[in-house]
Every structure is written in C-alpha cells, then in structure tokens.
Amino acid sequence: MSIIEVTDLTKYYGKARGIVNVSFEVEEGEIFGFIGPNGAGKSTTIRLLLSLIHPSSGSAKVFGKDVTAHGPEIRRDIGYLPSEVYYYEGMKVIDLLKYSASFFDCDCTQRMHQLADTMELSLNRRINDLSYGNKKKVGIVQGLLHSPKLLFLDEPTAGLDPLMQRKFFDLIRAENARGVTVFFSSHILGEVQRLCTRVGIIREGSIAEISDIRTLQQNNYKKIGITAAGLDAASFDLPGMTNIQPENSTLHFFFKGDINVVLEKISTIQVTDVTIEEPTLEEIFMHYYE
Amino acid sequence: MNTNIYRHEFRTHLKSVLTWSMAVTGILFVYFSFFSVFADQAALMNEMLENFPQEFRAAFGLDNMDLSSVLGYFSFVFLFAQLCLAIQAGNYGFGLVSIEESELTADFLLSKPVSRAQVLTSKLLAALTGLILTNLVVWVASFLAISLFRGEREYEARVLILLLLSMVIFQFFFLSVGLVISLLVKRVRNVTPYALGLGFGTYVLGAFSGMLGDVKLELITPFKHFDAAAIVKQGAYDTALVLLNVAVSLLALGLSYWLYLRRDIPAVS
C-alpha cells in the first residue's frame, strides 16, 4: 500500500514558485530520501503533506486519505521533525514533551525517557538554555514520542555532532524495522545514501528523478577514467558520454549505456591506465543540477 | 475545543492577566483617592474646567461629566481603565496566532492531530478567560474603591454595573479585531506596537469625535460605543451603538475563522 500518494501537487506563494506538478509515491515501510538543494521545494512538499499550507492545485493523500480533508485524522499517526526547531520559550523540556504527548492517545512516559536517554537529552532543562543541537534532540524525541507510523524528517541532522548523527540514524533504522515509513528530506547525499532505499530528486520545484538508490548508482552511470599517450577528447566520442573532463593525457567522463561499447573503444588504443567506478551519489546529484 | 491547548494558552496568559489587573486596579485606586478633594471643591473644579478650551474638555469627555458625583467621577476614571483594557485585549488578539508563527511554534502545534478550528477556538476561549478574570478583578476593585472613597455620597449601583458589564463586550471587540488584522497583514513580528496602535488609535478617534462633534467617527470606535460619560448621563447604553459594536466583533471573528482555516503557515525565512 502506498503510504504517501502525491499527484500533480503544485504550490505557488503568490507568484513565487514553491513546487510544480510534483508526483510520487512512498510505499509502506520504506525510507524515502528526498534530496535537493535549499529552495528546491523539499520543505514546501512536507508542509503540504502536513497541511500546514494548502496546495494551489493537485492533490496529496497520506494513508489513503486526502490531506486537506482529513488532516487531523492523518496527523494522529505522523511524527514531524521540522528543519528549524524553536519551541515555547520558558518551558522545560519535560513540559514541552508532555504537552506534545497530550495530543495523542498514548501513555508515552516510558518511551519519552527511553528516547531522551538514547539521545542524551536532559529533561529538566529550560528550552531557552539549550544549544541548537540540543533543541534538535528535543525535536527528535518530540517527533518519535507517540510511535508514529509515518515520520517526516526535514533536514534532521543539521546541528547534531557525528556521534549523535549515528545514534539518530540507528534510531531511525530501528523505527523502520518496526514498520515505520520514513520520509527523509536532506541536501546531504551521504546520509541519504546511508539510510534510504529509494530516492526522489527535486530541483527547482520539480521532480528530476525518482529511483532506487542502487539503480541510481549502478545501472545508470559509470565513472570512467582513461589514461593514454596522445589521447584527446575528440577521438573519444561515444553516445552516452557526459561530463567530459580532459586532463593532460587522461580523460574523465560519465557513461550511461552499454559498457561494452566503451570497452571495445578502449581496446583499439594503447592505454596506460583505465578506471571504471561507481559514481558517488554526490556526483550523480551534481549531474542532475547541470 | 481542545483542553490541552486551552490549558497551555491560559497558562501563558496568566502573568499578563495579573499585570493588567493590577495596573487597572492601581489606576482606579489612585484616581479615586483624589475623589473627595474633587467632590468638595466641585464648584471650583467646574469653574476651572470652564477655563479650558471646549475641545480639550471634549477630548477627555469632561464636558459631559459632573466630577462631584460618584459616577461622574468614576466615568472620568473609567476612560483610563478602558484604555488599558483595550490595549490588553488588543494584545491578546494580535498575539493569538501570530506569536506562534513568529516564534515558529505554529509548526509544532499544527502538526498535531487537531483541526485549525479547534486550535483557534481553544486559543480564543483561553484569551477570553484571561479577559474575564481581569474583568472580575476590576469589578471588585471598582466597588472597593468607590466604597472606600465615596464618603457620604450616594450613587446608583445599577449604572455602575452597566458600566462594568460593558468591559467584556468592549474587550471582545479589541480581541477579535486584533485577531482579524493579524491575519490580514502579512506578518506580525511584534504584537505590542499593533495593540498600542489600535488602542490609542480608537481612543484618539473617540476624543476627536468629541472635539469635532462628528457623528461618523462615533460609529467606528468602541470608546464611543461605550462612552462612560454618556452611559452615566443616560443611565443606559446607546443600544444602536452597542449592537454595531457587537456586529463588528462578530464579523471580525467570523472572518478570522475563515482566514485561519485557509491560512498558509509561514515557514522559516
């Protein structure tokens, strides 16, 4: 079953573009990565799904229900960690978490303490006194407190040190293993690569590509480097070559297509070195932005 | 209504309710402590007032007041209490949803399983509770101040009750109008200037209305809808103006719901 179904979703803020004709689906139990640079429309999409903002056109369903019509009902099973967390000043962490828990039919006290322990968050401090990273932890505990079935994480790792990031990822993986679907928005590809099964790339408000993270890495592109005496880019001209960078007698490029074509071509020349690698997601990503 | 939100909101108002209640009580007592002096020297006082320009007297509503009577004097003091109450209610109205948005807690609240209507209703009721508490304190303070300082002078309790009853409708106007303005402008970053603007603005309009004798201005300012001096003089409300006041408040409230249900909650920028 699709947990999230987005169909031609469009949002304009007055004349400013938010997102345009975005369509995708997120299946139950997957960790869906949503990547794009700042301002691409990641937060807009999440805010639409939470009905914090209303679509200009198109529709979105969560748990099979329309988000505009059934918002409160849907949000019962959603956990949300916003990219910027600011909570009621003057409140203690524990009071905020209790306030948050009071909206759900659950006795979350035990889980609250567990989560706070895992994230090394002290519950008796005032939120005002917390550092950015610690506020982020409050956000994480707050988002997971009520054991939601669907998690929206909007650039969740900003402000967390690497150790905490790892703990956080372990936490998310554990939730996912329990069957929780995760929508993970980020502009850091490394973390998406580590965590997600499928990824959607958003660019200037439109979806550029949705694919399996492995497919994206393996089947599509190879990063090839050839070193040969007197090699020039013009002599090496095959369909499917992109991002060609000649460097002295070495030629770097991305190749998409039948790899045998490249191998045949290589066999006709006298090479000193050949490398064929998987491009990192980072490189694929940059590629989408050219 | 959602009791969690109501309780949370009420708690955030509590300190301000105390402050405003104390402020209005202070004004009532300080002014009323001078009452016997004013009343004893009523003839002198009225003679002195005669020397002020008519416009000045009108601006403070002094042309309709008999400062030597308990209620006449009270209506003079009441104007200042009204100004405070207007600013308080305006503050709550402007801040009702805008504070959450400027402090970015709106995302926290609205991603919970509650509808916008529930959020707004709970917040409104919490603010109203705060205002009613303030009202109660002012009721007690008014009766106390009068009984302490009136001396042998008699007054009509019915008219005093009429004046005190007007406060809640008067504040409701500023609450709902403040709310609707906060939803109409793009973003309220700081509530206080708006509340002061609305409070003093309508007060000054009321004063001008007195100075110029212009009927039209009376229509738009609650300070004229509930003109204390006039109520004391007539012993009754001006029904048409009160109805107008209530109508504007309800209209603002209805429009607020309509706007809030359709509102795009601004993100960090």
Interface residues (C-beta under 8 A of the other chain):
Chain A: Y13 S43 T44 R47 L50 S51 L52 I53 H54 G71 P72 E73 I74 R75 R76 I78 Y80 P82 S83 E84 V85 Y86 Y87 Y88 E89 Y99 S100 S102 F103 F104 Q142
Chain B: N2 N4 H8 T12 E103 L104 T105 A106 D107 F108 L110 S111 K112 P113 V114 S115 Q118 R262 D264 I265 A267 V268
